[in-house]
Amino acid sequence: MQQQHDDDTNKVTRFEEEELQSARASVETLTANLDNLNQRKADVLNNLEQLRERNNKKGDATYTGVQKLVPLLKSLKDLESQESVLQSDYDVKRTELEAEVCNLEEKIAAGMDSEGLCKDLDCLLSESLEKLNAAKKELAARLRAVMSVKRKLGEVPTQSELIQV
């Protein structure tokens, strides 16, 4: 009986040793897998940090571009609205001048003397010429301002240019 008990004990001990060896092998495999996963995690975190840094650099450039763009767009809209107001003023003035021309045509048709007609016409022409020259100067100044804003807008990088930075 003692021998059978020793055999049973040896079997249990061998079985326990095999289990222990199997458990050690599993632990080694799991440790290797864990080390591998930790390395991959470190690589991913490193790549993520690099992407964040690049994104921050691009974000700073984008923010700077937007800061430049917003006041320029506001200026452009203001100038365009001023241009619209001026255009309506010019349309009113043109209508007034057309009415004066019609008035002169009526005077001619009514037989007004040529000397009085010439004086009226000279006076109207000189006034109109002064108004026209003043309007041209004002319009040229406005056009220069609008073109300046548009050039500044052209200097601001587009979204695709910012992405390439």
C-alpha positions in Angstrom: 0.0 0.0 0.0 2.8 2.3 0.8 4.1 1.8 -2.7 0.8 2.6 -4.2 0.6 5.6 -2.1 4.1 6.6 -3.3 3.1 6.0 -6.9 -0.1 8.1 -6.4 2.0 10.8 -4.8 4.5 10.7 -7.7 1.7 10.9 -10.2 0.2 13.9 -8.3 3.6 15.5 -8.1 4.3 14.9 -11.8 0.9 16.2 -12.6 1.4 19.2 -10.5 4.8 19.8 -12.0 3.3 19.6 -15.5 0.6 22.0 -14.4 3.2 24.3 -13.0 5.3 24.1 -16.1 2.2 24.8 -18.2 1.3 27.7 -16.0 4.9 29.1 -16.2 4.8 28.8 -20.0 1.5 30.6 -20.1 2.8 33.3 -17.8 5.9 33.7 -20.1 3.7 33.9 -23.2 1.3 36.4 -21.5 4.3 38.5 -20.3 5.7 38.5 -23.8 2.3 39.5 -25.2 2.0 42.2 -22.6 5.4 43.6 -23.4 4.5 43.6 -27.1 1.2 45.3 -26.4 2.9 47.9 -24.1 5.4 48.6 -26.9 2.6 49.0 -29.4 0.8 51.3 -27.0 3.9 53.4 -26.6 4.3 53.7 -30.4 0.6 54.7 -30.8 0.9 57.3 -28.0 4.1 58.7 -29.6 2.4 58.9 -33.0 -0.6 60.5 -31.4 1.5 63.2 -29.7 3.3 63.9 -33.1 -0.1 64.3 -34.7 -1.3 66.6 -32.0 1.8 68.8 -32.4 1.4 69.0 -36.2 -2.3 69.8 -35.7 -1.5 72.5 -33.2 1.0 74.1 -35.7 -1.6 74.0 -38.4 -4.3 75.2 -36.0 -2.1 78.2 -35.1 -1.6 79.0 -38.8 -5.3 78.7 -39.4 -6.2 80.9 -36.5 -3.8 83.5 -37.6 -5.2 83.4 -41.1 -8.8 83.7 -39.8 -7.7 86.6 -37.6 -6.5 88.4 -40.7 -9.4 87.4 -42.8 -12.3 88.5 -40.6 -11.5 92.3 -40.5 -10.7 92.2 -44.2 -14.1 90.6 -45.0 -15.8 93.2 -42.8 -14.0 96.0 -44.7 -15.0 94.5 -48.0 -18.6 94.3 -47.0 -18.6 97.9 -45.8 -17.0 99.1 -49.0 -19.5 97.1 -51.1 -22.4 98.6 -49.2 -20.9 102.1 -49.6 -20.5 101.4 -53.3 -24.2 100.4 -53.5 -25.3 103.7 -51.8 -23.1 105.7 -54.2 -24.4 103.8 -57.2 -28.0 104.7 -56.1 -26.9 108.4 -55.6 -25.4 108.4 -59.1 -28.6 106.9 -60.6 -30.6 109.7 -58.9 -28.2 112.4 -60.3 -28.3 110.9 -63.8 -32.1 111.0 -63.7 -32.0 114.7 -62.6 -29.6 115.4 -65.5 -31.9 113.7 -67.9 -34.7 115.8 -66.7 -32.6 118.9 -67.3 -31.9 117.8 -70.8 -35.7 117.3 -71.4 -36.3 120.8 -70.0 -33.7 122.3 -72.4 -35.3 120.4 -75.3 -38.7 121.9 -74.3 -37.2 125.4 -74.2 -35.7 124.9 -77.7 -39.0 123.6 -78.9 -40.8 126.6 -77.4 -38.5 129.0 -79.3 -36.3 130.4 -76.6 -33.6 132.7 -77.9 -30.2 131.1 -78.7 -28.2 133.4 -76.5 -30.2 132.6 -73.3 -30.2 128.9 -74.3 -26.4 128.9 -74.7 -25.9 130.5 -71.3 -28.2 127.9 -69.6 -26.5 125.1 -71.5 -23.0 126.3 -70.7 -23.9 126.7 -67.0 -25.5 123.2 -66.9 -22.5 121.6 -68.7 -19.9 123.2 -66.4 -21.9 122.1 -63.3 -22.3 118.6 -64.7 -18.6 118.4 -65.7 -17.6 119.4 -62.1 -20.0 116.9 -60.6 -18.8 114.2 -63.0 -15.1 114.8 -62.2 -15.8 114.8 -58.5 -17.8 111.6 -58.8 -15.0 110.0 -60.8 -12.4 110.9 -58.2 -14.6 109.6 -55.4 -15.3 106.4 -57.3 -11.6 105.9 -58.1 -10.7 106.3 -54.4 -13.4 103.7 -53.5 -12.2 101.3 -56.2 -8.6 101.6 -54.9 -9.8 100.8 -51.4 -11.9 97.8 -52.6 -9.0 96.5 -54.6 -6.6 96.9 -51.7 -8.9 94.8 -49.5 -9.2 92.2 -52.2 -5.4 92.0 -52.6 -5.1 91.5 -48.8 -7.7 88.8 -49.0 -5.7 87.1 -51.7 -2.6 87.1 -49.4 -4.5 85.0 -46.7 -3.8 81.3 -47.4 -6.7 79.1 -48.4 -7.8 76.1 -46.4 -5.9 73.7 -48.7 -2.7 75.8 -48.4 -3.1 75.8 -44.6 -3.5 72.0 -44.6 -0.2 71.6 -46.5 1.7 73.6 -43.9 
